[in-house]
Amino acid sequence: MERNISSPTLEYMQRICEILGVSITDLLIPQKQEHIIVRKADKITIIENDFLKCESINYGRYNMECLCITVHPGASFK
């Protein structure tokens, strides 16, 4: 399936969707891309020091959590 060697049956696709927790229509219908705007108030600083700043960003209808890591100029890690 990955390399287009075989085509999965509808039953097999339904099983995959159940495991992934998505609807089969999520795979078949093209999704419109969302433009996500993250404002400063939406970020939670987890760590900030002389080397970096790590922020947690929660957004989207799928309750995704992203981490934004900013490495300050001149910072080095060993």
N, C-alpha and C positions, 0 to 999 in steps of 0.2 A: 504494500500500500504506500509506504514512504517513497519508494523509488518508482512508482507508477507501474510496478510489475503485475499487480493484481488490483481488482476493484472489490471493495468490501460489499457485503450484502446489507440491506436495510436493517436487518436484525442485528448484525455486527455493529453497524454505525450507532444504533440505539443503545447498545451495551456500552460502547465507548463514551457516548454522551452521558449516560448514567454515572459512569465512573468519574468523568470530568465535572459533573454537576452543571451541564449546559443543556440547552434544548437542541434538538436536531435542526430546527430552523436557524439557529445561530450559525450552523455550518453551511447551510444551503443558501440562505438569503444574504446578499452582500450587505455589510453593515456600513452605515454612514459614519465617517470619521468625526470624532468629537474634538473640538478645540477646547482645551482645558486651560483656564486662567487660574494661576495660584497667586493669591495675594499674601503679603507679609503676615497678615493676621492668621492665615491658614497654616503657617509653619510653626512647629514646636522645636525649639533648640534643645538637643539632647546633650551635646558636648560642644564646648567652645574653649579653645586654649590658644597659645601662641602659634601653633602649627596648623590647626584646622577648625572647621565649624561643621557639625553634623546636625541636620535638621530633619524632622519627621514631617511628611506631608501626607495627609489622608484626604482622598477625594474619589469621586466617581461612583457610579451606581453599583460597581462590583466591590465596594469597600476595599480598594487597593491601598496599601501603604507603601510609600516610596521614601527613600532616604536621599537627601541632597547633601553631598559632601563637598565642601569647598576647602581646598588646600591653599593656605596663604602663600604669597610670593616669598621665595627664599627658604621655605620649610624643607627639611630633609628628614628622612626616616632611615633607621638602621635595622 
